[in-house]
């Protein structure tokens, strides 16, 4: 006997060691794989050092809270549909009851009081219900595809708005960044001019008015740079908010002047088609749902049919210990038919409400057609105005730069006064800042025009 016990104990130890090794290997494998997956996920969530507009849009679509909420709403809609369709399947229920009568119910039979029942009762029921025809279940079956489609279209609409907003915010940050860069270049140029003016004053060639004017202009440019940096930080925070980007993380965007020149191009001969807009597809789906709702209200005159069956277990005994010794079972199957006859005009009123809601949706489609045409006309007009303004200001930058260089040379030759140098430098700085403002306005108006045409899509 002891030999068998020892043998069993050895087998137990070997199995224990074997399972212990397997668990260690699995834990080691999980520790190896887990950091890789975490690092891969982290890599996807981090923007490159110089983020492009595509990087920002992709990050925003993944991390924007409103998009995340819309995706959750899609899941809620899917589960709601599933719960509605569950009514079409057989419904199985179990009910149980245990009762002790302190006083057994009494009734008068033949003029004599007679106790009816026993001290202890217990019942259990297994019931089965199958809906054969029900307008609620019929509506869920007919409209489930459109309901799910509507939730995905709402998400797509939010993504389109997000793409447009992120694009505008990106270009706004870009324009402000370039304005600060211009200010820094102007500061370097003015500091050099200030040194030259001061040297000329010390040499007795010019009076102190020149370098004091340069000092005033330099201080103004530095103040503009400081305010521009504060404004840029606010614009970056707004872009981060749209993207769902962490507040503590830095955000630097890439600037490609050659690419911007190509991005401003837009075909102004395009015609607006309201059917290409996501709003039209949402209203089209809503129209189908309203039609289903109208049919649902008309089906209120139809009966509801269901099949019911149950098996009952009945236990009766005056002694609690012997309650479950004897069972008096019963069972049944029934076909239930419910026919609505009169409800005070309620069904007719609901049918009229559904009909008016359907008409209203049809009017929304007509209104959308006019709205899209108006939106595109305004966006196209704004784009043309901003394009002309951009082209003029781009030329002004070239002209102002040429004028500044010529005036600077003429001043050094003694032909022009220093006041004219300051004026030309101010014109150059103003034209450069106006140029980047015009560039942002042009890109923003192009986005509005593309959105009005339905050309901005959600990935």
C-alpha positions in Angstrom: 0.0 0.0 0.0 2.8 2.4 0.9 4.4 1.7 -2.5 1.3 2.8 -4.3 1.1 5.9 -2.2 4.7 6.8 -3.0 4.2 6.1 -6.7 1.1 8.4 -6.8 3.1 11.1 -4.9 5.9 10.9 -7.5 3.4 11.2 -10.4 1.8 14.2 -8.6 5.1 16.0 -8.2 6.1 15.4 -11.9 2.7 16.7 -13.1 3.1 19.7 -10.8 6.6 20.5 -12.1 5.4 20.1 -15.7 2.4 22.5 -15.2 4.7 24.9 -13.3 7.1 25.1 -16.3 4.2 25.6 -18.8 2.8 28.5 -16.7 6.3 30.1 -16.5 6.7 29.8 -20.3 3.3 31.4 -20.9 4.0 34.2 -18.5 7.4 34.8 -20.1 5.8 34.8 -23.5 3.1 37.3 -22.4 5.8 39.7 -21.0 7.7 39.5 -24.3 4.6 40.1 -26.4 2.9 42.7 -24.2 5.6 45.4 -24.4 5.8 45.0 -28.2 2.1 45.5 -28.6 2.2 48.4 -26.2 5.1 50.0 -28.0 3.4 49.5 -31.4 0.2 51.1 -30.1 2.1 54.0 -28.6 4.0 54.5 -31.9 0.7 54.8 -33.7 -0.6 57.3 -31.2 2.4 59.6 -31.5 2.6 62.2 -34.3 5.9 62.6 -36.2 8.2 65.5 -35.2 6.8 67.6 -38.0 3.1 66.7 -38.5 1.4 67.1 -41.8 -2.2 67.9 -42.2 -2.9 64.2 -43.1 -1.2 63.2 -39.8 -3.4 65.6 -37.8 -6.6 64.5 -39.5 -5.8 60.8 -39.0 -5.0 61.4 -35.4 -8.1 63.4 -34.8 -10.4 60.8 -36.3 -8.9 58.2 -33.9 -8.8 60.3 -30.7 -11.5 63.0 -31.0 -14.0 62.5 -28.2 -17.1 63.3 -30.3 -16.1 60.7 -32.9 -15.5 58.2 -30.1 -19.0 59.0 -28.7 -20.5 58.5 -32.2 -18.9 55.1 -32.5 -20.2 54.1 -29.1 -23.7 55.3 -30.3 -23.3 52.9 -33.2 -22.7 50.0 -30.8 -25.7 51.1 -28.7 -27.9 51.2 -31.8 -26.7 47.8 -32.8 -27.5 46.3 -29.4 -30.8 48.1 -29.3 -31.8 46.5 -32.6 -30.7 43.2 -31.3 -32.8 43.5 -28.2 -35.9 44.4 -30.4 -35.4 41.5 -32.7 -35.1 39.2 -29.6 -38.9 39.5 -29.2 -39.3 37.4 -32.4 -37.7 34.4 -30.8 -39.4 32.0 -28.3 -39.5 33.4 -24.8 -38.9 30.8 -22.1 -39.7 31.7 -18.4 -39.6 29.9 -15.1 -41.6 31.1 -12.1 -41.4 29.7 -8.6 -43.6 30.3 -5.5 -43.6 29.0 -1.9 -46.4 29.9 0.4 -47.4 29.1 4.0 -50.9 29.8 5.1 -51.3 30.8 8.8 -55.0 30.6 8.2 -56.4 28.4 5.5 -59.0 30.2 3.3 -62.6 29.3 4.2 -65.7 29.3 2.0 -69.4 28.6 2.7 -70.6 25.5 0.9 -74.2 24.3 1.6 -74.5 26.7 4.4 -71.5 25.3 6.2 -68.0 26.8 6.5 -65.4 24.7 4.7 -61.6 25.2 4.7 -60.3 25.2 1.1 -56.6 24.5 0.8 -53.7 23.4 2.9 -51.2 25.0 5.1 -48.3 24.9 2.7 -48.3 25.3 -1.1 -45.6 25.6 -3.7 -45.8 26.1 -7.4 -43.3 26.1 -10.3 -44.2 27.0 -13.8 -42.2 26.7 -17.1 -43.8 28.9 -19.7 -43.1 29.2 -23.4 -44.4 32.1 -25.5 -43.9 32.5 -29.3 -45.0 35.7 -31.1 -46.6 34.9 -34.4 -47.6 38.4 -35.5 -46.8 41.6 -33.7 -46.4 45.0 -35.3 -43.6 46.0 -32.9 -41.4 43.1 -34.0 -42.4 43.6 -37.6 -41.2 47.2 -37.4 -37.9 46.1 -35.9 -37.3 43.5 -38.7 -38.2 45.9 -41.5 -36.2 49.0 -40.3 -33.2 47.4 -38.7 -30.9 48.0 -41.7 -32.0 51.7 -42.0 -31.6 52.3 -38.3 -28.1 51.0 -38.3 -27.3 52.9 -41.6 -28.5 56.1 -40.0 -26.2 55.7 -37.0 -23.2 55.2 -39.3 -24.2 58.2 -41.4 -24.3 60.4 -38.3 -20.8 59.3 -37.5 -19.7 60.0 -41.1 -21.2 63.5 -40.9 -19.3 64.2 -37.6 -16.1 63.0 -39.2 -16.6 65.3 -42.2 -17.1 68.2 -39.9 -14.0 67.2 -38.0 -11.9 67.0 -41.2 -13.0 70.5 -42.2 -12.4 71.9 -38.7 -9.0 70.3 -38.3 -7.9 71.5 -41.7 -8.9 75.1 -41.0 -7.2 75.0 -37.6 -4.1 73.5 -39.1 -3.8 76.2 -41.8 -4.6 78.9 -39.1 -1.7 77.6 -37.0 0.5 77.5 -40.1 -0.3 81.1 -41.1 0.4 82.3 -37.5 3.7 80.4 -37.4 4.8 82.0 -40.6 3.9 85.4 -39.4 6.1 84.9 -36.3 8.9 83.7 -38.6 8.5 86.9 -40.6 8.6 89.0 -37.4 11.8 87.2 -36.3 13.4 88.0 -39.7 12.3 91.6 -39.4 13.8 91.8 -35.9 17.1 90.6 -37.3 17.0 93.1 -40.1 16.0 96.0 -37.8 18.7 95.1 -35.2 21.2 95.3 -38.0 19.7 98.7 -39.2 19.7 99.9 -35.7 23.4 99.2 -35.3 24.1 100.9 -38.6 22.1 104.0 -37.6 23.8 104.1 -34.2 27.2 103.9 -35.8 26.4 106.7 -38.2 25.2 108.8 -35.3 28.4 108.2 -33.4 30.4 109.0 -36.5 28.5 112.3 -36.9 27.1 111.3 -40.3 23.4 111.2 -39.1 21.6 112.6 -36.1 20.0 110.5 -33.3 16.5 110.6 -34.9 17.3 107.8 -37.3 18.4 105.2 -34.7 15.6 106.3 -32.4 13.1 105.7 -35.1 14.6 102.3 -35.7 14.4 101.6 -32.0 10.7 102.4 -32.0 10.0 100.2 -35.0 12.1 97.4 -33.5 10.1 97.6 -30.2 6.8 97.5 -32.1 7.9 94.4 -34.1 9.0 92.6 -30.9 5.7 93.4 -29.3 3.9 92.1 -32.3 6.0 88.9 -32.1 5.1 88.4 -28.5 1.4 88.8 -29.1 1.7 86.6 -32.1 3.3 83.8 -30.1 0.5 84.0 -27.5 -2.1 83.9 -30.2 -0.3 81.0 -31.8 -0.3 79.0 -28.6 -4.1 79.5 -28.3 -4.5 78.3 -31.9 -2.4 75.3 -31.2 -4.5 74.5 -28.1 -7.6 74.6 -30.3 -6.1 72.3 -32.8 -5.1 69.9 -30.0 -8.7 70.0 -28.7 -10.0 69.1 -32.1 -7.5 66.3 -32.4 -7.9 65.0 -28.9 -4.1 65.5 -28.5 -2.6 65.5 -25.0 -2.1 69.0 -23.5 1.3 68.2 -22.2 2.6 67.0 -25.6 4.2 69.4 -28.0 2.7 69.9 -31.5 4.8 71.0 -34.4 3.4 71.1 -37.9 5.2 70.9 -41.2 5.3 73.8 -43.7 5.7 73.1 -47.4 5.3 76.3 -49.5 5.4 74.4 -52.8 2.6 72.1 -51.6 0.5 75.0 -50.4 0.8 76.5 -53.9 -0.8 73.4 -55.3 -3.4 73.0 -52.5 -5.0 76.4 -53.2 -6.1 75.3 -56.7 -9.8 74.7 -57.1 -12.0 74.1 -60.1 -14.6 76.9 -60.0 -16.6 75.5 -62.8 -18.0 72.6 -60.7 -21.7 72.5 -60.1 -23.3 71.7 -56.7 -25.2 68.5 -56.4 -27.1 68.1 -53.1 -27.2 64.3 -53.6 -23.5 64.1 -53.0 -23.9 65.6 -49.5 -24.0 63.4 -46.4 -26.9 65.4 -45.2 -29.0 64.2 -48.2 -28.2 60.6 -47.4 -29.1 61.1 -43.8 -32.4 62.6 -44.8 -33.0 59.9 -47.3 -32.5 57.3 -44.6 -34.7 59.3 -42.3 -37.4 59.3 -45.0 -37.3 55.5 -45.2 -37.7 55.3 -41.4 -40.6 57.7 -41.5 -42.3 55.5 -44.1 -41.7 52.5 -41.9 -43.2 54.4 -38.9 -46.2 55.4 -41.0 -46.8 51.7 -42.0 -46.4 50.8 -38.3 -49.1 53.1 -37.2 -51.4 51.8 -39.9 -50.8 48.3 -38.7 -52.4 49.3 -35.4 -55.7 48.0 -36.7 -54.2 44.5 -37.2 -54.5 41.9 -34.4 -51.6 40.5 -32.4 -51.2 36.8 -32.4 -49.1 34.7 -30.1 -48.8 31.1 -28.9 -48.5 30.3 -25.2 -47.9 27.1 -23.3 -46.9 26.2 -19.8 -46.2 23.3 -17.5 -47.2 23.8 -13.8 -45.9 21.9 -10.8 -48.2 22.1 -7.8 -47.2 20.8 -4.4 -49.8 20.9 -1.5 -49.4 19.5 2.0 -50.3 20.5 5.6 -46.9 19.3 6.7 -44.0 21.4 5.4 -41.5 18.5 5.6 -43.7 16.5 3.2 -44.6 19.4 0.9 -42.6 18.2 -2.1 -43.6 14.5 -1.7 -46.6 14.7 -4.0 -47.0 16.8 -7.2 -50.3 17.7 -8.8 -49.1 18.9 -12.2 -51.1 20.8 -14.9 -50.2 22.0 -18.4 -51.8 23.9 -21.2 -51.3 25.4 -24.7 -53.2 28.4 -25.9 -53.4 30.6 -29.0 -53.9 34.3 -28.0 -55.5 36.7 -30.4 -55.8 40.4 -29.5 -58.0 42.6 -31.7 -58.1 46.4 -31.1 -61.6 47.6 -31.6 -61.9 51.2 -30.3 -59.3 53.4 -28.7 -61.0 56.8 -28.8 -59.4 57.9 -32.1 -55.9 57.4 -30.8 -54.8 55.2 -33.7 -56.1 57.6 -36.3 -54.3 60.6 -34.7 -51.0 58.7 -34.6 -51.4 57.8 -38.3 -51.9 61.5 -39.1 -48.8 62.4 -37.0 -46.7 59.9 -38.9 -48.0 61.2 -42.2 -47.2 64.8 -41.3 -43.7 63.7 -40.1 -43.1 62.0 -43.5 -44.2 65.2 -45.3 -41.9 67.2 -43.2 -39.0 65.0 -44.1 -39.8 65.5 -47.8 -39.8 69.3 -47.2 -36.4 68.9 -45.5 -35.1 67.4 -48.7 -36.4 70.3 -50.7 -34.9 72.8 -48.2 -31.5 71.0 -48.3 -31.4 71.4 -52.1 -31.8 75.1 -51.8 -29.4 75.3 -48.9 -26.6 73.4 -50.7 -26.9 75.7 -53.7 -26.7 78.8 -51.5 -23.8 77.4 -49.4 -21.8 76.6 -52.5 -22.5 80.0 -54.1 -21.3 81.8 -51.0 -18.3 79.5 -50.6 -17.4 79.9 -54.3 -17.7 83.7 -54.1 -15.5 83.8 -51.0 -12.9 81.6 -52.7 -12.8 83.8 -55.8 -12.5 87.0 -53.7 -9.8 85.4 -51.5 -7.9 84.1 -54.5 -7.8 87.6 -56.1 -6.7 89.0 -52.8 -4.0 86.3 -52.4 -2.6 86.9 -55.8 -2.4 90.7 -55.3 -0.8 90.3 -51.9 1.7 87.8 -53.2 2.8 90.3 -55.8 2.9 93.0 -53.1 5.4 91.0 -51.1 7.7 90.8 -54.1 7.3 94.5 -54.9 7.7 95.5 -51.3 10.9 93.5 -51.0 12.3 95.1 -54.1 11.4 98.6 -52.9 13.0 98.0 -49.6 16.3 96.7 -51.1 16.4 99.7 -53.5 15.6 102.3 -50.8 18.2 100.7 -48.5 20.9 101.0 -51.1 19.8 104.6 -51.9 19.9 105.5 -48.2 23.4 104.2 -47.9 24.4 106.2 -51.0 22.8 109.3 -49.4 20.0 109.6 -51.9 17.1 108.6 -49.6 16.3 109.6 -46.0 16.2 107.1 -43.2 12.5 107.8 -42.8 11.9 106.3 -46.2 13.9 103.2 -45.2 11.6 102.8 -42.2 8.5 103.3 -44.4 9.6 100.7 -46.9 10.5 98.2 -44.1 7.0 98.7 -42.6 5.4 98.2 -46.0 7.4 94.9 -46.4 6.5 93.6 -43.0 2.8 94.5 -43.5 2.7 92.9 -47.0 4.3 89.7 -45.6 1.8 89.4 -42.8 -1.2 90.2 -45.0 0.1 87.6 -47.5 -0.1 84.7 -44.9 -3.5 85.9 -43.7 -4.7 85.9 -47.3 -3.3 82.4 -47.8 -5.2 81.1 -44.7 -8.4 82.7 -45.8 -8.0 81.2 -49.3 -7.4 77.7 -48.0 -10.3 78.0 -45.5 -12.7 79.2 -48.3 -11.5 76.3 -50.5 -12.4 73.8 -47.7 -15.9 75.4 -47.4 -16.4 75.1 -51.1 -15.3 71.4 -51.0 -17.6 70.7 -48.1 -20.5 72.4 -49.9 -19.8 70.1 -52.9 -19.7 67.0 -50.7 -16.1 66.3 -51.7 -14.8 66.0 -48.1 -15.3 62.4 -47.1 -14.8 60.4 -43.9 -12.3 57.5 -43.8 
